[in-house]
């Protein structure tokens, strides 16, 4: 446990608060909706860090009618005493100095998600106003604001209205309360997404066993509380809702090695793909990293040793491969450590080499202990049986990597008469339109810019891959043509460096069949080419729903709100056409509305929450009808956003 005293001197100042307002993208990535939520996460993460280090067990997040948001925790409270070097209170230092915080010193925070110390100050800098209350026997309060300076003509941001004030008001509460209003002068939108917030808060509650997180939305009087006494065990159960688990309770083990705290929960299902999600200091590592590598190698080693000890694998038999053990595996790998090295600014891959042997060692030693428990022998026998089944499928295509080889050497003639390739030889400039139907495909071929746009018409619905084995998937003609056109291979043989088109655009009708085709394709990309989605290569084309025509004036509308605007623009006496499908548009119209980079609207598919996306794909595309009906009743509006991944306009 870190030391319990927490003084202003513990806050290390690296540099002043400059340029945040000028270049917000450097600190929050974007001024779009993702950046808006980023400034909320910075405050939430500070509260969670208090909980993760044993100082808090309750967090409350609120949205207010005025557009502001607040985060309150019952931790130690930001230091209120005077910092000797800065000459101001610890509260003022935290909210006005970039790279200032108590997290640079392991004595105060053993583990922290907010490693860069920019969180609170950046949130302050990008808010119209921010208020802080600290509860330490009495209530301390401080207000900040941003305003236009008439002399310089520039916005002064995050300026204290007055020094920190001890109100002398007695309180039994402890901790910190922060409320802020995002600045409309900075963000494209200042409307928080309740769904986005709930997903993240639920995830944090799973990852921090026993932490109670409350949410309240003043707009709708909606509230929700998350608390999981089972921690990541409950997380695995949640992810496996809608799947058939091969054993009732997830296996859980934990340990500490080289000052790295490790928690892992696993459970196998009858699925054919794996769902392994890793976290470092509560931060999702979507691209994996050393901790995930250590877990996989430790799991493979332990299970092979078990199979030999039980004489399931004979002396003459080869060891089972990691791919065999990961079939149907759902796992959460959560590590907490100091001096985290994330690869890239997005914190999506753990680079610390010491994490691999530490996680592998804990996995092997703790699994060995579980394997000695006679009550769990049936569980481990079931896991081995599942892996042996996966190995048979692998060996059925003439040993080792035949499936992967087959997936990358699909006959070129399967594309004859289907793919109209482009002449460009630079993948980063090329686009592939996967188009629903021959009719729309024909129009798209005539409309396209051949230099960089390729067209692949789909003559029927592709296979729903959610409940299919890889060898079954490779027998589907539509899936085979997509794999061949992209050139990356699939599964274990996937290589993103071989991608022929850096924009892969799904173009389907705006009806139920079109939505189903889109869902099937997104499921395929998520399960077998997830790196394409993570790298931002998958897009959804947005054809117009209406054409408003009057004389020589033609206006296109992409939704009902825009339709009203277009009708008002052209005036009375207009003719309205409702497009039922892409095939109703001639090549010129299809080019102008949907394919021309200068005028089209594309939606880029990204994975904001991979674990939640995994679960929703299982619910919506799997076999459990009851779970699907339950979800549909709760989320009836599918026009608002795609439920497999967050979609942002490109």
C-alpha positions, 0 to 999 in steps of 0.5 A, spaced: 500 500 500 502 506 498 503 511 503 497 514 506 499 522 507 498 526 501 501 533 501 502 538 496 509 537 496 507 530 493 505 534 486 511 534 481 510 540 476 513 539 470 511 545 466 506 550 465 499 550 462 500 552 455 497 551 448 492 546 450 487 551 447 491 553 441 492 545 439 487 541 443 488 535 438 495 534 441 492 533 448 485 529 447 486 527 440 480 530 436 475 536 438 469 531 436 465 527 440 470 523 442 474 528 445 468 531 448 468 524 452 476 524 453 475 530 458 470 527 462 474 520 462 480 524 465 476 526 471 473 519 472 480 516 471 483 520 477 477 518 481 478 511 479 485 511 480 483 513 488 479 507 488 484 502 484 489 504 490 485 503 496 483 510 498 475 510 495 470 505 494 464 510 491 464 514 484 458 518 482 458 521 475 452 526 473 450 530 467 446 536 468 441 540 464 445 546 463 450 541 459 455 540 464 458 534 467 460 532 474 465 527 478 465 525 485 469 520 489 470 519 496 477 518 496 483 522 500 481 529 496 486 533 492 491 536 497 489 543 499 495 546 502 500 550 499 505 548 494 512 550 496 515 551 489 508 554 486 506 558 492 499 556 491 494 550 493 495 543 491 488 544 487 490 550 483 496 546 481 493 540 479 488 544 475 492 550 472 499 546 471 500 541 465 504 535 467 502 536 474 500 531 479 501 526 484 502 520 479 509 521 478 511 518 485 509 511 486 509 513 493 502 516 492 499 512 487 502 505 486 498 504 479 495 509 475 491 510 468 492 518 468 500 517 467 501 524 463 498 528 469 495 533 464 488 530 465 485 535 470 488 541 467 486 539 460 479 539 462 479 545 465 483 549 459 477 546 455 471 548 459 467 554 459 467 554 467 470 548 472 468 548 479 472 544 484 470 542 491 474 538 496 472 535 502 476 534 508 473 535 515 470 542 512 469 544 504 474 547 500 472 550 494 475 553 487 472 556 481 475 557 474 473 560 468 475 561 460 473 568 457 475 572 451 481 577 453 479 584 449 486 586 449 489 580 446 483 578 442 485 571 445 481 566 450 484 566 457 482 559 459 482 555 466 483 562 470 482 561 477 476 566 479 480 566 486 484 562 490 482 556 494 477 558 499 476 554 506 468 555 506 469 553 514 463 549 512 463 542 516 462 536 512 462 528 514 464 527 506 471 526 504 474 526 497 473 531 491 467 533 487 469 536 480 463 539 475 465 543 468 462 545 462 465 543 456 466 550 451 462 550 445 468 554 442 472 548 442 468 542 441 464 540 435 458 538 439 458 539 447 452 533 448 454 527 452 452 520 450 449 517 455 450 510 452 458 511 451 458 513 458 454 507 461 459 503 457 465 505 460 463 506 467 460 499 467 467 497 464 470 500 470 466 497 475 468 490 472 475 492 473 475 494 480 472 489 484 467 492 489 467 499 486 460 502 486 459 507 480 453 511 480 450 515 474 445 520 473 442 524 468 438 530 470 435 531 463 431 524 463 431 523 471 435 516 469 440 513 473 444 507 474 448 504 479 454 499 477 457 494 482 460 488 481 463 484 487 465 478 482 470 483 479 472 480 472 469 474 473 462 477 473 465 481 466 467 474 463 460 472 465 457 478 462 461 477 455 458 470 455 451 472 455 448 469 449 453 464 448 453 456 451 459 456 456 462 449 457 463 450 464 459 453 469 463 458 473 469 462 470 476 460 472 480 466 476 487 467 478 491 472 480 498 474 483 504 479 483 510 478 480 516 484 479 511 489 482 506 487 477 499 486 479 495 481 475 488 478 475 485 473 470 479 470 469 477 465 463 471 461 461 470 457 454 464 457 450 462 453 444 464 459 439 469 458 434 473 465 435 476 467 441 474 474 446 480 476 449 480 483 452 486 486 456 487 492 460 493 496 464 491 500 470 484 500 467 486 502 460 483 498 455 489 495 450 485 493 444 492 491 440 494 487 446 501 487 448 506 484 452 501 482 458 497 478 453 503 475 450 505 472 456 498 470 458 497 466 451 504 463 452 503 461 459 496 458 458 498 454 452 504 451 456 500 449 462 494 446 458 499 442 454 503 440 461 496 438 464 494 434 457 500 430 458 500 429 465 493 426 464 495 422 459 490 425 454 496 427 449 501 421 448 508 421 448 508 421 440 503 426 440 505 433 438 503 439 443 497 443 441 497 450 439 495 456 442 490 457 436 487 450 439 486 453 446 484 460 444 478 457 440 471 459 444 476 462 449 473 468 453 478 472 458 479 478 461 487 480 463 487 486 467 494 488 470 496 494 474 503 496 474 508 502 474 512 506 469 507 503 463 510 504 456 504 504 451 506 504 444 503 510 440 499 516 443 492 512 443 495 507 449 492 501 445 498 496 446 503 495 452 510 495 450 513 493 457 517 487 456 517 485 463 510 484 463 511 478 459 515 474 463 511 476 469 504 474 466 506 468 464 509 466 470 503 468 474 499 464 469 503 458 469 504 457 477 496 459 478 493 454 473 498 449 476 495 450 483 488 450 480 489 443 476 491 440 483 484 441 485 480 435 484 473 438 483 476 442 477 479 436 473 472 435 469 473 443 467 480 442 465 478 436 461 473 439 457 478 445 455 483 440 453 477 436 449 475 443 446 482 444 444 483 437 441 476 438 436 480 445 434 486 441 432 482 436 428 479 442 424 486 444 423 489 438 421 483 436 417 486 441 411 493 437 411 496 439 417 499 445 421 497 451 417 493 449 411 487 453 413 491 459 413 494 458 407 488 456 403 485 463 406 491 466 402 491 463 396 484 463 394 483 462 386 484 468 383 478 466 378 473 466 383 474 474 382 473 473 374 466 477 372 465 480 380 471 484 382 472 490 377 479 492 380 482 499 379 488 501 376 492 505 381 497 501 385 498 505 391 493 502 396 493 508 401 489 511 395 485 506 393 478 504 395 474 498 394 466 498 394 462 492 397 456 493 393 449 490 395 446 487 388 448 486 381 444 492 379 447 497 384 454 494 382 453 495 375 451 502 376 457 503 381 462 500 376 459 505 371 460 511 376 466 510 379 473 513 378 477 507 375 484 510 377 482 509 384 475 505 385 474 498 385 467 495 385 465 488 388 458 486 387 455 481 392 450 477 388 447 474 395 447 475 402 454 473 405 455 467 410 453 469 418 460 467 420 458 468 428 457 460 429 461 457 423 468 454 423 473 457 419 473 451 414 466 452 413 467 460 412 472 459 407 467 455 403 462 461 402 463 464 395 461 471 397 466 471 403 472 468 399 471 473 394 472 479 399 478 475 402 481 475 395 479 482 393 483 485 400 489 480 399 490 480 407 489 473 408 484 471 414 485 468 421 492 466 423 495 468 416 492 475 416 497 480 414 495 488 414 501 490 410 498 486 404 491 490 404 490 492 397 485 498 399 485 502 405 478 504 404 473 498 404 466 501 403 460 497 405 455 500 400 448 497 401 440 499 401 437 503 406 432 498 408 432 491 413 435 487 408 441 492 407 442 493 414 442 485 415 448 485 409 451 490 413 451 487 420 453 480 417 459 484 413 461 487 420 461 481 424 466 478 419 471 483 419 470 484 427 471 476 428 476 475 422 479 481 420 479 486 426 485 489 425 482 492 419 477 496 423 482 498 429 486 501 423 480 505 421 480 502 414 472 500 414 467 505 412 459 505 411 457 508 405 451 513 406 446 513 400 441 519 400 434 517 402 430 522 398 431 526 392 427 533 392 426 536 385 424 542 382 425 544 375 433 544 374 434 544 382 435 537 385 437 536 392 438 530 396 437 528 403 440 523 407 435 523 413 428 526 415 431 532 418 435 534 412 429 532 408 425 538 411 431 543 410 431 541 403 424 542 402 424 549 405 430 550 400 427 548 393 420 551 395 413 549 393 411 545 387 417 540 388 417 533 386 419 528 392 422 521 390 424 516 396 429 511 394 428 504 396 435 501 393 441 503 390 439 500 384 434 506 383 439 511 382 443 512 375 450 512 375 451 519 375 446 520 381 450 514 385 457 518 383 454 525 385 451 522 392 455 516 394 461 515 391 464 522 389 469 524 395 468 531 394 460 530 396 459 524 399 458 522 406 462 516 409 461 513 416 468 510 419 467 504 423 471 504 429 471 500 436 471 504 442 469 498 446 471 492 443 469 488 449 462 491 448 462 490 441 464 483 442 458 481 446 453 485 442 455 481 436 454 475 440 447 477 442 445 480 435 448 475 430 448 468 435 443 463 436 440 465 442 433 468 440 431 470 447 437 475 448 436 478 442 429 479 443 431 482 450 436 487 446 431 489 441 426 491 446 431 495 450 434 498 444 429 499 438 432 505 435 437 502 430 437 509 426 441 512 431 448 509 431 451 502 429 451 497 435 457 493 433 462 499 433 461 507 434 461 510 427 464 517 426 463 521 420 469 521 416 
